[in-house]
Amino acid sequence: MDNMVRNTMMKDVPPMKVDVDKLIELLNEDKAILLDIRYPFETKVWGVKFAVQIPYNELPDRFEELPKDKTIVCACPVEYRASMAKEYLRYKGYDSKTLNGGLLKLMDRLKGGKAKDIKI
């Protein structure tokens, strides 16, 4: 982890986030998965059916369930926990990114008929 922090340069920062439209593109091309790291009490209230759900606190025990051949886009309502999950997965050797604006921004983008933009 120390080396990852030491070796991170400014040029590495922008690619660590994915905007909503890019996420939809990557999902449709089967190049990424959306990882919902919210806790079960949160996903009971409103779920994202096309996301893999692994609560943040279970990630150390379950990260190997994630594919190594796809980008893992971490998401929570805004970005705070997702950023921590992204860094943890990067440390474990995954190509991981944070969903810019979080699940709230994604849900806003998918309102109404725009939900059909995701080909699942």
DSSP file (Angstrom, degrees, kcal/mol; ACC not computed):
  #  RESIDUE AA STRUCTURE BP1 BP2  ACC     N-H-->O    O-->H-N    N-H-->O    O-->H-N    TCO  KAPPA ALPHA  PHI   PSI    X-CA   Y-CA   Z-CA
    1    1 A M     >        0   0    0      0, 0.0     4,-2.2     0, 0.0     5,-0.2   0.000 360.0 360.0 360.0 -39.7    0.0    0.0    0.0
    2    2 A D  H  >  +     0   0    0      1,-0.2     4,-2.7     2,-0.2     5,-0.2   0.920 360.0  48.1 -58.6 -44.0    2.9    2.4    0.8
    3    3 A N  H  > S+     0   0    0      2,-0.2     4,-2.4     1,-0.2    -1,-0.2   0.877 108.1  54.8 -65.2 -37.3    4.3    1.9   -2.7
    4    4 A M  H  > S+     0   0    0      2,-0.2     4,-0.6     1,-0.2    -1,-0.2   0.928 112.1  44.0 -61.3 -43.6    0.9    2.5   -4.3
    5    5 A V  H >< S+     0   0    0     -4,-2.2     3,-0.9     1,-0.2    -2,-0.2   0.931 114.4  49.1 -66.6 -45.3    0.6    5.8   -2.4
    6    6 A R  H 3< S+     0   0    0     -4,-2.7    -1,-0.2     1,-0.2    -2,-0.2   0.854 113.9  46.4 -61.8 -35.0    4.2    6.8   -3.2
    7    7 A N  H 3< S+     0   0    0     -4,-2.4     2,-0.5    -5,-0.2    -1,-0.2   0.471  82.8 110.3 -92.0  -2.2    3.9    6.0   -6.9
    8    8 A T    <<  -     0   0    0     -3,-0.9     2,-0.2    -4,-0.6    -4,-0.0  -0.629  48.5-172.7 -77.9 125.1    0.5    7.8   -7.5
    9    9 A M    >>  -     0   0    0     -2,-0.5     3,-1.9     1,-0.1     4,-0.6  -0.710  39.4-103.1-113.0 164.5    1.0   10.8   -9.7
   10   10 A M  G >4 S+     0   0    0      1,-0.3     3,-1.3    -2,-0.2    -1,-0.1   0.848 119.9  63.2 -56.2 -35.6   -1.4   13.6  -10.7
   11   11 A K  G 34 S+     0   0    0      1,-0.3    -1,-0.3     2,-0.2    -3,-0.0   0.742 100.0  55.5 -63.0 -20.7   -1.7   12.0  -14.1
   12   12 A D  G <4 S+     0   0    0     -3,-1.9     4,-0.3     1,-0.1    -1,-0.3   0.658  91.9  74.6 -83.5 -17.3   -3.2    8.9  -12.4
   13   13 A V  S X< S+     0   0    0     -3,-1.3     3,-2.0    -4,-0.6     4,-0.2   0.950  88.3  51.2 -70.1 -53.3   -6.0   10.8  -10.6
   14   14 A P  G >  S+     0   0    0      0, 0.0     3,-1.6     0, 0.0    -1,-0.2   0.885 105.7  55.9 -56.0 -40.7   -8.6   11.6  -13.4
   15   15 A P  G 3  S+     0   0    0      0, 0.0    -2,-0.2     0, 0.0    -3,-0.1   0.583  89.7  77.7 -69.2  -4.4   -8.8    8.0  -14.6
   16   16 A M  G <  S+     0   0    0     -3,-2.0    82,-2.5    -4,-0.3     2,-0.3   0.542  91.9  60.2 -80.6  -4.4   -9.7    6.8  -11.1
   17   17 A K  E <   -a   98   0A   0     -3,-1.6     2,-0.4    80,-0.2    82,-0.2  -0.917  65.5-159.3-122.7 150.3  -13.3    8.1  -11.7
   18   18 A V  E     -a   99   0A   0     80,-2.6    82,-2.9    -2,-0.3     2,-0.1  -0.995  16.5-136.0-126.2 129.8  -15.9    7.1  -14.2
   19   19 A D     >  -     0   0    0     -2,-0.4     4,-2.4    80,-0.2     5,-0.2  -0.390  31.6-102.1 -80.3 168.5  -18.8    9.3  -15.1
   20   20 A V  H  > S+     0   0    0     80,-0.3     4,-2.3     1,-0.2     5,-0.2   0.886 119.7  49.6 -59.9 -44.9  -22.3    7.9  -15.4
   21   21 A D  H  > S+     0   0    0      1,-0.2     4,-2.1     2,-0.2    -1,-0.2   0.892 111.5  49.6 -64.5 -38.3  -22.4    7.9  -19.2
   22   22 A K  H  > S+     0   0    0      2,-0.2     4,-2.8     1,-0.2    -1,-0.2   0.896 108.8  53.6 -66.3 -39.2  -19.0    6.1  -19.4
   23   23 A L  H  X S+     0   0    0     -4,-2.4     4,-2.9     2,-0.2     5,-0.2   0.943 108.3  49.3 -58.1 -47.5  -20.2    3.6  -16.9
   24   24 A I  H  X S+     0   0    0     -4,-2.3     4,-2.5     1,-0.2    95,-0.3   0.914 111.6  49.6 -59.2 -43.3  -23.3    2.8  -19.1
   25   25 A E  H  X S+     0   0    0     -4,-2.1     4,-1.6     2,-0.2    -1,-0.2   0.938 112.5  46.7 -59.9 -48.3  -21.0    2.4  -22.1
   26   26 A L  H  <>S+     0   0    0     -4,-2.8     5,-2.9     1,-0.2     6,-0.8   0.886 112.8  49.6 -64.5 -39.3  -18.6    0.1  -20.2
   27   27 A L  H ><5S+     0   0    0     -4,-2.9     3,-1.4     1,-0.2    -1,-0.2   0.930 110.3  50.1 -64.0 -44.3  -21.5   -2.0  -18.9
   28   28 A N  H 3<5S+     0   0    0     -4,-2.5    -1,-0.2     1,-0.3    -2,-0.2   0.801 111.8  48.1 -65.2 -28.8  -23.1   -2.3  -22.3
   29   29 A E  T 3<5S-     0   0    0     -4,-1.6    -1,-0.3    -5,-0.2    -2,-0.2   0.385 112.0-122.1 -89.7   2.9  -19.7   -3.4  -23.7
   30   30 A D  T < 5S+     0   0    0     -3,-1.4    -3,-0.2    -4,-0.2    -2,-0.1   0.838  79.7 120.5  57.5  37.2  -19.3   -6.0  -20.9
   31   31 A K  S   <S+     0   0    0     -5,-2.9    40,-2.6    -6,-0.2     2,-0.3   0.447  70.1  28.6-104.9  -4.4  -16.1   -4.3  -19.9
   32   32 A A  E     -b   71   0A   0     -6,-0.8     2,-0.3    38,-0.3    40,-0.2  -0.967  59.6-146.3-149.3 161.7  -17.1   -3.4  -16.3
   33   33 A I  E     -b   72   0A   0     38,-2.3    40,-2.9    -2,-0.3     2,-0.6  -0.963  23.0-125.8-126.5 152.5  -19.3   -4.3  -13.4
   34   34 A L  E     -b   73   0A   0     16,-0.4    18,-2.9    -2,-0.3     2,-0.7  -0.872  21.4-156.7 -96.0 123.8  -20.9   -1.9  -11.0
   35   35 A L  E     -bc  74  52A   0     38,-3.1    40,-2.7    -2,-0.6     2,-0.8  -0.902   0.1-159.0-105.7 111.2  -20.0   -2.8   -7.4
   36   36 A D  E     -bc  75  53A   0     16,-2.9    18,-1.6    -2,-0.7    40,-0.2  -0.806  10.8-178.9 -89.2 111.0  -22.6   -1.5   -4.9
   37   37 A I        +     0   0    0     38,-2.4    19,-2.3    -2,-0.8    20,-0.2   0.188  36.0 125.7-101.1  17.2  -20.8   -1.3   -1.5
   38   38 A R        -     0   0    0     37,-0.3    -2,-0.0    17,-0.2    38,-0.0  -0.288  66.6-100.0 -71.1 161.7  -23.7   -0.1    0.5
   39   39 A Y    >>  -     0   0    0     16,-0.1     4,-1.8     1,-0.1     3,-1.5  -0.442  34.7-105.4 -79.8 156.3  -24.9   -2.0    3.6
   40   40 A P  H 3> S+     0   0    0      0, 0.0     4,-1.9     0, 0.0     5,-0.2   0.836 118.9  58.7 -53.8 -38.2  -27.9   -4.3    3.5
   41   41 A F  H 3> S+     0   0    0      1,-0.2     4,-0.6     2,-0.2    -3,-0.0   0.817 109.0  47.2 -63.3 -26.8  -30.2   -1.9    5.3
   42   42 A E  H X> S+     0   0    0     -3,-1.5     4,-1.7     2,-0.2     3,-0.5   0.899 110.3  49.4 -77.8 -42.9  -29.5    0.6    2.5
   43   43 A T  H 3< S+     0   0    0     -4,-1.8    -2,-0.2     1,-0.2    -1,-0.2   0.747 103.4  62.1 -72.4 -21.0  -30.1   -1.8   -0.4
   44   44 A K  H 3< S+     0   0    0     -4,-1.9    -1,-0.2    -5,-0.2     3,-0.2   0.855 104.8  48.2 -67.1 -33.7  -33.4   -2.9    1.2
   45   45 A V  H << S-     0   0    0     -4,-0.6     2,-0.3    -3,-0.5    -2,-0.2   0.934 136.1  -4.2 -74.0 -47.3  -34.7    0.6    0.8
   46   46 A W  S  < S-     0   0    0     -4,-1.7    -1,-0.3     2,-0.0     2,-0.2  -0.915  75.0-165.6-151.1 123.7  -33.6    1.0   -2.8
   47   47 A G        -     0   0    0     -2,-0.3     2,-0.5    -3,-0.2     3,-0.1  -0.615  21.7-140.0-107.6 164.0  -31.6   -1.5   -4.8
   48   48 A V    >   -     0   0    0     -2,-0.2     3,-2.0     1,-0.1   -12,-0.1  -0.905  18.2-165.6-121.5  97.6  -29.7   -1.5   -8.0
   49   49 A K  T 3  S+     0   0    0     -2,-0.5    -1,-0.1     1,-0.3     4,-0.1   0.724  83.3  53.9 -62.7 -25.3  -30.5   -4.8   -9.6
   50   50 A F  T 3  S+     0   0    0     -3,-0.1   -16,-0.4     2,-0.1     2,-0.3   0.346  94.4  90.3 -93.3   8.1  -27.7   -4.8  -12.2
   51   51 A A  S <  S-     0   0    0     -3,-2.0     2,-0.5   -18,-0.1   -16,-0.2  -0.733  79.5-119.7-101.6 151.6  -25.0   -4.2   -9.6
   52   52 A V  E     -c   35   0A   0    -18,-2.9   -16,-2.9    -2,-0.3     2,-0.7  -0.774  33.0-143.5 -81.1 131.1  -22.9   -6.7   -7.7
   53   53 A Q  E     +c   36   0A   0     -2,-0.5   -16,-0.2   -18,-0.2   -18,-0.1  -0.876  36.9 149.8-109.3 111.3  -23.7   -6.1   -4.0
   54   54 A I        -     0   0    0    -18,-1.6     5,-0.1    -2,-0.7    -2,-0.1  -0.930  43.6-127.8-133.6 109.6  -20.8   -6.6   -1.5
   55   55 A P    >>  -     0   0    0      0, 0.0     3,-2.0     0, 0.0     4,-0.7  -0.236  23.5-115.2 -57.2 146.3  -21.1   -4.3    1.5
   56   56 A Y  G >4 S+     0   0    0    -19,-2.3     3,-1.2     1,-0.3   -18,-0.1   0.869 115.0  54.0 -50.9 -44.3  -17.9   -2.3    2.2
   57   57 A N  G 34 S+     0   0    0      1,-0.3    -1,-0.3   -20,-0.2     4,-0.1   0.624 108.4  50.8 -72.4 -10.7  -17.2   -4.1    5.5
   58   58 A E  G X> S+     0   0    0     -3,-2.0     4,-1.1     1,-0.1     3,-1.1   0.487  82.0  96.6 -97.8  -6.2  -17.4   -7.5    3.8
   59   59 A L  H XX S+     0   0    0     -3,-1.2     4,-1.9    -4,-0.7     3,-0.6   0.855  76.9  56.5 -56.2 -42.0  -15.0   -6.6    1.0
   60   60 A P  H 34 S+     0   0    0      0, 0.0    -1,-0.3     0, 0.0     4,-0.1   0.820 115.1  39.6 -61.5 -27.7  -11.9   -8.1    2.6
   61   61 A D  H <4 S+     0   0    0     -3,-1.1    -2,-0.2    -4,-0.1    -3,-0.1   0.598 127.4  31.6 -93.2 -12.6  -13.6  -11.5    2.8
   62   62 A R  H X< S+     0   0    0     -4,-1.1     3,-2.4    -3,-0.6     4,-0.3   0.408  77.8 106.4-128.4   1.3  -15.4  -11.3   -0.6
   63   63 A F  G >< S+     0   0    0     -4,-1.9     3,-1.9     1,-0.3    -1,-0.1   0.793  74.0  68.4 -58.5 -27.0  -13.2   -9.4   -3.0
   64   64 A E  G 3  S+     0   0    0      1,-0.3    -1,-0.3    -5,-0.2     4,-0.1   0.601  83.9  72.8 -70.6  -8.2  -12.2  -12.6   -4.8
   65   65 A E  G <  S+     0   0    0     -3,-2.4    -1,-0.3     2,-0.1    -2,-0.2   0.629  83.1  90.5 -73.3 -13.9  -15.8  -12.9   -6.1
   66   66 A L  S <  S-     0   0    0     -3,-1.9     2,-0.2    -4,-0.3     6,-0.1  -0.604  86.6-109.9 -88.3 143.8  -15.0  -10.0   -8.4
   67   67 A P    >   -     0   0    0      0, 0.0     3,-0.5     0, 0.0   -34,-0.1  -0.473  14.4-154.6 -72.5 140.1  -13.7  -10.6  -11.9
   68   68 A K  T 3  S+     0   0    0      1,-0.2    27,-0.2    -2,-0.2     4,-0.1   0.625  89.9  64.0 -83.8 -15.5  -10.1   -9.6  -12.6
   69   69 A D  T 3  S+     0   0    0      2,-0.1     2,-0.3    25,-0.1    -1,-0.2   0.311  98.2  59.7 -95.9   9.9  -10.8   -9.1  -16.3
   70   70 A K  S <  S-     0   0    0     -3,-0.5    25,-0.4    25,-0.0     2,-0.3  -0.931  89.0-101.1-132.5 157.4  -13.2   -6.2  -16.0
   71   71 A T  E     -b   32   0A   0    -40,-2.6   -38,-2.3    -2,-0.3     2,-0.7  -0.630  33.1-141.9 -74.0 133.1  -13.1   -2.7  -14.5
   72   72 A I  E     -bd  33  96A   0     23,-2.9    25,-2.6    -2,-0.3     2,-0.8  -0.886  12.0-161.7 -99.6 113.8  -14.8   -2.6  -11.1
   73   73 A V  E     -bd  34  97A   0    -40,-2.9   -38,-3.1    -2,-0.7     2,-0.3  -0.860  11.6-150.5 -99.6 109.6  -16.7    0.6  -10.7
   74   74 A C  E     +bd  35  98A   0     23,-3.2    25,-2.4    -2,-0.8     2,-0.4  -0.579  19.6 179.9 -83.7 138.1  -17.3    1.1   -7.0
   75   75 A A  E     +b   36   0A   0    -40,-2.7   -38,-2.4    -2,-0.3   -37,-0.3  -0.997  19.4 158.7-144.2 145.5  -20.5    3.0   -5.9
   76   76 A C        -     0   0    0      2,-0.4    27,-3.0    -2,-0.4    28,-0.3  -0.777  66.2 -71.7-141.3-175.4  -22.3    4.2   -2.9
   77   77 A P  S    S-     0   0    0      0, 0.0    27,-1.9     0, 0.0    28,-0.4   0.899 121.4  -4.9 -54.7 -43.2  -24.9    7.0   -2.6
   78   78 A V  S    S-     0   0    0     24,-0.2    -2,-0.4    25,-0.1    27,-0.1   0.575 103.6 -86.1-113.7 -93.3  -22.3    9.8   -3.1
   79   79 A E  S  > S+     0   0    0     22,-0.1     4,-2.4    23,-0.1     5,-0.2   0.403  90.6 100.7-157.6  -7.3  -18.6    8.7   -3.3
   80   80 A Y  H  > S+     0   0    0      1,-0.2     4,-1.4     2,-0.2     3,-0.2   0.948  93.8  30.6 -61.9 -59.7  -17.1    8.4    0.1
   81   81 A R  H  > S+     0   0    0      1,-0.2     4,-2.6     2,-0.2    -1,-0.2   0.865 117.1  59.9 -66.9 -34.6  -17.1    4.7    0.8
   82   82 A A  H  > S+     0   0    0      1,-0.2     4,-2.7     2,-0.2    -1,-0.2   0.878 102.1  52.9 -61.5 -37.6  -16.8    3.9   -2.9
   83   83 A S  H  X S+     0   0    0     -4,-2.4     4,-2.0     2,-0.2    -1,-0.2   0.899 110.1  47.7 -64.4 -40.1  -13.4    5.8   -2.9
   84   84 A M  H  X S+     0   0    0     -4,-1.4     4,-2.1    -5,-0.2    -2,-0.2   0.916 112.7  48.8 -66.9 -41.5  -12.2    3.7    0.0
   85   85 A A  H  X S+     0   0    0     -4,-2.6     4,-2.7     2,-0.2     5,-0.2   0.903 109.1  53.6 -63.6 -41.4  -13.4    0.5   -1.8
   86   86 A K  H  X S+     0   0    0     -4,-2.7     4,-2.4     1,-0.2    -1,-0.2   0.929 109.9  46.9 -58.5 -46.3  -11.7    1.6   -5.0
   87   87 A E  H  X S+     0   0    0     -4,-2.0     4,-2.2     2,-0.2    -1,-0.2   0.893 111.2  51.5 -65.4 -39.2   -8.4    2.1   -3.2
   88   88 A Y  H  X S+     0   0    0     -4,-2.1     4,-1.4     1,-0.2    -1,-0.2   0.935 112.2  46.1 -61.7 -46.1   -8.7   -1.2   -1.4
   89   89 A L  H  <>S+     0   0    0     -4,-2.7     5,-2.8     2,-0.2    -2,-0.2   0.864 109.8  53.8 -67.9 -35.5   -9.3   -3.1   -4.7
   90   90 A R  H ><5S+     0   0    0     -4,-2.4     3,-1.6     1,-0.2    -1,-0.2   0.921 107.2  52.2 -61.2 -42.4   -6.5   -1.2   -6.5
   91   91 A Y  H 3<5S+     0   0    0     -4,-2.2    -1,-0.2     1,-0.3    -2,-0.2   0.841 107.2  53.0 -61.0 -33.8   -4.2   -2.4   -3.7
   92   92 A K  T 3<5S-     0   0    0     -4,-1.4    -1,-0.3    -5,-0.1    -2,-0.2   0.401 127.8 -99.0 -84.2   2.2   -5.5   -6.0   -4.3
   93   93 A G  T < 5S+     0   0    0     -3,-1.6     2,-0.2     1,-0.3    -3,-0.2   0.595  77.3 135.7  95.9  12.0   -4.6   -5.7   -8.0
   94   94 A Y      < -     0   0    0     -5,-2.8     2,-1.2    -6,-0.1    -1,-0.3  -0.630  62.0-120.3 -91.8 151.0   -8.0   -4.9   -9.5
   95   95 A D        +     0   0    0    -25,-0.4   -23,-2.9    -2,-0.2     2,-0.4  -0.794  54.4 167.5 -82.8  98.2   -8.7   -2.2  -12.1
   96   96 A S  E     + d   0  72A   0     -2,-1.2     2,-0.3   -25,-0.2   -23,-0.2  -0.901  17.5 176.2-124.1 149.1  -11.1   -0.3  -10.0
   97   97 A K  E     - d   0  73A   0    -25,-2.6   -23,-3.2    -2,-0.4     2,-0.4  -0.889  28.3-114.0-140.1 167.3  -12.6    3.2  -10.3
   98   98 A T  E     -ad  17  74A   0    -82,-2.5   -80,-2.6    -2,-0.3     2,-0.7  -0.874  30.1-116.5-105.9 139.8  -15.2    5.3   -8.4
   99   99 A L  E >   -a   18   0A   0    -25,-2.4     3,-2.0    -2,-0.4     2,-0.3  -0.675  35.0-124.5 -75.3 114.9  -18.5    6.3   -9.9
  100  100 A N  T 3  S+     0   0    0    -82,-2.9   -80,-0.3    -2,-0.7   -21,-0.1  -0.448  95.0   8.8 -64.9 118.4  -18.4   10.1  -10.2
  101  101 A G  T 3> S-     0   0    0     -2,-0.3     4,-1.1   -82,-0.1     3,-0.3   0.283 109.4-124.6  91.8 -10.7  -21.4   11.4   -8.4
  102  102 A G  H <>  -     0   0    0     -3,-2.0     4,-1.8     1,-0.2     3,-0.3  -0.043  49.5 -39.8  70.5-170.1  -22.3    8.0   -7.0
  103  103 A L  H  > S+     0   0    0    -27,-3.0     4,-2.9     1,-0.2     5,-0.2   0.797 132.3  62.1 -65.2 -30.2  -25.5    6.1   -7.2
  104  104 A L  H  > S+     0   0    0    -27,-1.9     4,-1.9   -28,-0.3    -1,-0.2   0.916 106.4  45.4 -63.0 -41.4  -27.6    9.2   -6.7
  105  105 A K  H  X S+     0   0    0     -4,-1.1     4,-2.1   -28,-0.4    -2,-0.2   0.894 112.9  51.5 -67.2 -39.6  -26.2   10.7   -9.9
  106  106 A L  H  X S+     0   0    0     -4,-1.8     4,-1.7     2,-0.2    -2,-0.2   0.934 110.0  48.3 -62.5 -46.0  -26.7    7.3  -11.7
  107  107 A M  H  < S+     0   0    0     -4,-2.9     4,-0.2     1,-0.2    -1,-0.2   0.879 110.1  52.3 -63.8 -37.2  -30.4    7.1  -10.6
  108  108 A D  H >< S+     0   0    0     -4,-1.9     3,-1.0    -5,-0.2    -1,-0.2   0.906 110.0  49.2 -62.8 -40.8  -30.9   10.7  -11.7
  109  109 A R  H 3< S+     0   0    0     -4,-2.1    -2,-0.2     1,-0.2    -1,-0.2   0.807 111.2  50.1 -67.3 -30.4  -29.5    9.8  -15.2
  110  110 A L  T 3< S+     0   0    0     -4,-1.7     5,-0.5    -5,-0.1    -1,-0.2   0.274  79.6 136.4 -96.3  11.6  -31.7    6.7  -15.5
  111  111 A K    X   -     0   0    0     -3,-1.0     3,-1.7    -4,-0.2     4,-0.1  -0.242  68.9 -21.4 -59.3 144.0  -35.0    8.3  -14.7
  112  112 A G  G >  S-     0   0    0      1,-0.3     3,-1.4     2,-0.2     4,-0.2  -0.232 132.8  -6.6  61.7-138.8  -38.0    7.4  -16.8
  113  113 A G  G >  S+     0   0    0      1,-0.3     3,-1.4     2,-0.1    -1,-0.3   0.585 117.3  81.6 -69.6 -10.9  -37.3    6.0  -20.2
  114  114 A K  G X  S+     0   0    0     -3,-1.7     3,-1.9     1,-0.3    -1,-0.3   0.652  71.3  80.2 -71.9 -12.9  -33.6    6.6  -20.0
  115  115 A A  G X  S+     0   0    0     -3,-1.4     3,-1.5    -5,-0.5    -1,-0.3   0.790  79.0  70.0 -61.2 -26.2  -33.2    3.4  -18.0
  116  116 A K  G <  S+     0   0    0     -3,-1.4    -1,-0.3     1,-0.3    -2,-0.2   0.593  75.7  83.4 -69.2  -8.3  -33.4    1.6  -21.3
  117  117 A D  G <  S+     0   0    0     -3,-1.9     2,-0.6    -4,-0.1    -1,-0.3   0.762  77.6  76.2 -65.9 -23.8  -29.9    2.9  -22.1
  118  118 A I  S <  S-     0   0    0     -3,-1.5     2,-1.3    -4,-0.2   -93,-0.1  -0.804  77.2-149.6 -90.2 123.8  -28.4    0.1  -20.1
  119  119 A K              0   0    0     -2,-0.6    -3,-0.1   -95,-0.3    -2,-0.1  -0.659 360.0 360.0 -95.3  80.6  -28.6   -3.1  -22.1
  120  120 A I              0   0    0     -2,-1.3    -1,-0.2    -4,-0.0    -4,-0.0   0.404 360.0 360.0-114.0 360.0  -28.9   -5.8  -19.4
